[in-house]
Amino acid sequence: MSEEEIQEAEDRRIEEAVETSDIAIKVRGLKNSFGDQVVHEHLDLDVRKGEILGVVGGSGTGKSVLMRSIIGLQTPDEGEVCVFGESMIGRLDDEALAIRKRWGVLFQGGALFSTLTVAENVEVPIREYYPNIGPQLRDEIAAYKIRLTGLPTEAGPKYPSELSGGMKKRAGLARALALDPDLLFLDEPTAGLDPIGAAAFDDQTRKLQQTLGLTVFLITHDLDTLYSICDRVAVLADKKVIAVGTIAELLALDHPWIQEYFNGPRGRAATAAVEREKGKAANKPTDGRQ
């Protein structure tokens, strides 16, 4: 078999694994340290396929380090990381190519290349993983992804310096979606946005997740995001994931950090906002009247 045929066979194998897996990400016994500082130890986590999992924790608990360990940017000291049943620890880039193409990543701040236009940024992963795709098709794919994330078509030829903070986030999201991923990683996607912009981004994330059938691993400190779009929340503390569940399930636990986080003033405000929205939905006429 030629190298291209081998890669096509591997792509088909991973496609089948994605379709049959109930667990998108499995982490077992993870340990990360930097010198004498141990960030994670005995960390376990399952991310179910098709859910939006929010990941929260205090400063220094290693939320981004956990994400980087999953996507291969951080090599753990110990432990196992599997994505759609495929072990990711110790694999060469070429060996993990087929699975890496199945995820997209939005880093903090968008992490756009400043010397490239928005469209050129979106085309970066296409050029990397599908070098045989021609310029015209690349341009068409980039234009579609830009519109998909709610940006106007005219944003394509603009440079990141010409965009607002919210537009940069959406441009980064368009790049993360460039390869039609099954798994989407979002690192503090609403940080730095005003409340209206953050709510719009949350709404866009939920719509994309439902439309495209995505599994979303979402690091955030935004309580509004947790309440409005996350199916479950994983809490990092004491160097591991101490709890995973719905917000109602977490509130039933007596861990001091969980209680302080969700029952503090901001948590109560977010709860009240959600209850108001539920009340509006319940009272909305169902006979076509507005």
ZAMARGU-4260 file (C-alpha; in steps of 0.2 Angstrom, whole numbers, plus 5000, padded with zeros to 4 digits):
<rodrens>
0) 5000/5000/5000 | 5006/5018/4996 | 5008/5030/5010 | 4992/5039/5004 | 4982/5023/5005
5) 4988/5019/5022 | 4983/5036/5028 | 4966/5034/5020 | 4964/5017/5029 | 4968/5025/5045
10) 4956/5039/5043 | 4942/5026/5040 | 4947/5017/5055 | 4946/5033/5066 | 4930/5037/5058
15) 4922/5021/5064 | 4930/5024/5081 | 4922/5041/5082 | 4905/5034/5077 | 4905/5019/5089
20) 4913/5028/5105 | 4902/5034/5119 | 4916/5042/5127 | 4925/5056/5118 | 4939/5059/5130
25) 4946/5047/5144 | 4959/5053/5156 | 4966/5041/5169 | 4979/5043/5183 | 4986/5059/5175
30) 5001/5068/5183 | 5008/5084/5178 | 5022/5093/5187 | 5034/5108/5183 | 5049/5105/5194
35) 5044/5102/5212 | 5027/5109/5208 | 5014/5095/5206 | 4999/5102/5196 | 4989/5086/5193
40) 4990/5069/5202 | 4979/5054/5200 | 4967/5065/5189 | 4953/5055/5181 | 4940/5062/5169
45) 4927/5056/5156 | 4920/5067/5143 | 4904/5060/5135 | 4902/5061/5116 | 4890/5075/5111
50) 4890/5085/5127 | 4897/5102/5132 | 4908/5099/5147 | 4913/5115/5157 | 4929/5114/5166
55) 4931/5125/5181 | 4944/5127/5195 | 4953/5140/5205 | 4969/5149/5198 | 4983/5137/5197
60) 4973/5121/5196 | 4979/5117/5179 | 4964/5119/5168 | 4974/5124/5152 | 4987/5111/5157
65) 4974/5098/5157 | 4968/5103/5139 | 4986/5104/5133 | 4989/5086/5140 | 4974/5080/5130
70) 4979/5088/5113 | 4997/5083/5115 | 5005/5100/5119 | 5010/5094/5136 | 5018/5077/5140
75) 5011/5071/5157 | 5023/5063/5169 | 5011/5049/5171 | 4994/5043/5166 | 4983/5039/5151
80) 4974/5050/5138 | 4962/5042/5125 | 4952/5052/5112 | 4939/5041/5104 | 4947/5026/5111
85) 4964/5030/5104 | 4979/5032/5116 | 4987/5049/5114 | 5002/5047/5125 | 5019/5043/5117
90) 5013/5043/5100 | 5022/5052/5086 | 5014/5066/5076 | 5012/5055/5061 | 5004/5041/5071
95) 4992/5053/5078 | 4988/5062/5062 | 4971/5054/5059 | 4964/5058/5076 | 4972/5075/5077
100) 4962/5080/5062 | 4946/5076/5072 | 4948/5091/5084 | 4949/5110/5083 | 4955/5121/5097
105) 4951/5139/5101 | 4965/5146/5112 | 4963/5161/5124 | 4962/5177/5115 | 4960/5168/5098
110) 4979/5165/5095 | 4977/5172/5077 | 4993/5174/5067 | 4994/5193/5066 | 5002/5193/5048
115) 4988/5183/5041 | 4971/5189/5036 | 4956/5180/5044 | 4953/5169/5029 | 4971/5165/5029
120) 4971/5160/5047 | 4956/5149/5044 | 4965/5140/5030 | 4981/5136/5040 | 4974/5119/5046
125) 4968/5115/5029 | 4985/5118/5021 | 4993/5108/5035 | 4982/5092/5034 | 4976/5093/5016
130) 4990/5101/5006 | 4982/5094/4990 | 4967/5105/4991 | 4968/5119/4979 | 4967/5138/4982
135) 4950/5140/4976 | 4942/5127/4987 | 4952/5133/5002 | 4945/5150/4999 | 4927/5143/4998
140) 4929/5133/5014 | 4937/5148/5023 | 4922/5159/5018 | 4909/5146/5023 | 4917/5144/5041
145) 4918/5163/5043 | 4900/5164/5040 | 4896/5149/5050 | 4903/5158/5066 | 4892/5173/5063
150) 4906/5184/5055 | 4902/5195/5040 | 4909/5189/5023 | 4919/5206/5023 | 4929/5200/5038
155) 4939/5187/5028 | 4952/5199/5020 | 4954/5209/5037 | 4969/5207/5048 | 4967/5203/5067
160) 4972/5220/5072 | 4957/5227/5062 | 4945/5216/5072 | 4936/5219/5089 | 4939/5207/5103
165) 4923/5197/5099 | 4927/5196/5081 | 4944/5189/5085 | 4936/5175/5096 | 4924/5171/5081
170) 4938/5171/5069 | 4948/5159/5080 | 4932/5148/5081 | 4931/5148/5062 | 4949/5141/5061
175) 4945/5128/5075 | 4930/5122/5064 | 4940/5122/5048 | 4942/5103/5047 | 4924/5099/5052
180) 4930/5092/5069 | 4920/5080/5080 | 4928/5088/5096 | 4930/5106/5100 | 4942/5113/5113
185) 4938/5131/5120 | 4949/5139/5132 | 4941/5154/5141 | 4931/5159/5125 | 4921/5173/5133
190) 4936/5180/5143 | 4937/5199/5139 | 4920/5200/5131 | 4906/5212/5137 | 4891/5203/5144
195) 4881/5205/5127 | 4896/5198/5117 | 4899/5184/5129 | 4880/5179/5129 | 4880/5179/5110
200) 4896/5168/5109 | 4888/5156/5121 | 4872/5155/5110 | 4883/5153/5095 | 4893/5139/5103
205) 4877/5129/5108 | 4869/5131/5091 | 4885/5125/5082 | 4886/5110/5095 | 4869/5105/5091
210) 4870/5108/5072 | 4887/5099/5069 | 4885/5086/5083 | 4901/5092/5092 | 4908/5087/5108
215) 4914/5102/5117 | 4928/5103/5131 | 4926/5121/5138 | 4937/5129/5150 | 4929/5144/5158
220) 4926/5154/5174 | 4910/5162/5167 | 4896/5157/5178 | 4883/5163/5165 | 4892/5151/5152
225) 4891/5136/5164 | 4872/5139/5168 | 4867/5143/5150 | 4876/5130/5139 | 4885/5117/5149
230) 4878/5099/5150 | 4890/5095/5164 | 4904/5103/5174 | 4920/5096/5180 | 4928/5104/5195
235) 4947/5104/5197 | 4954/5106/5215 | 4966/5097/5226 | 4977/5092/5210 | 4962/5082/5202
240) 4945/5082/5196 | 4935/5082/5213 | 4917/5081/5205 | 4908/5080/5188 | 4890/5083/5186
245) 4876/5095/5182 | 4876/5111/5192 | 4862/5104/5203 | 4872/5089/5207 | 4887/5099/5211
250) 4877/5110/5223 | 4872/5095/5233 | 4891/5092/5237 | 4898/5100/5253 | 4916/5104/5246
255) 4920/5122/5252 | 4927/5128/5235 | 4911/5121/5225 | 4899/5130/5238 | 4909/5146/5238
260) 4910/5146/5219 | 4892/5142/5215 | 4883/5150/5230 | 4893/5166/5230 | 4885/5182/5224
265) 4889/5179/5205 | 4883/5161/5207 | 4866/5167/5214 | 4865/5180/5201 | 4868/5168/5187
270) 4855/5156/5195 | 4842/5170/5196 | 4845/5174/5177 | 4842/5156/5172 | 4826/5155/5182
275) 4820/5171/5174 | 4824/5164/5156 | 4815/5148/5161 | 4800/5158/5167 | 4799/5168/5150
280) 4800/5152/5140 | 4786/5144/5151 | 4775/5159/5148 | 4778/5161/5130 | 4762/5159/5119
285) 4761/5143/5110 | 4747/5148/5097 | 4759/5158/5086 | 4756/5175/5095 | 4772/5185/5100
</rodrens>
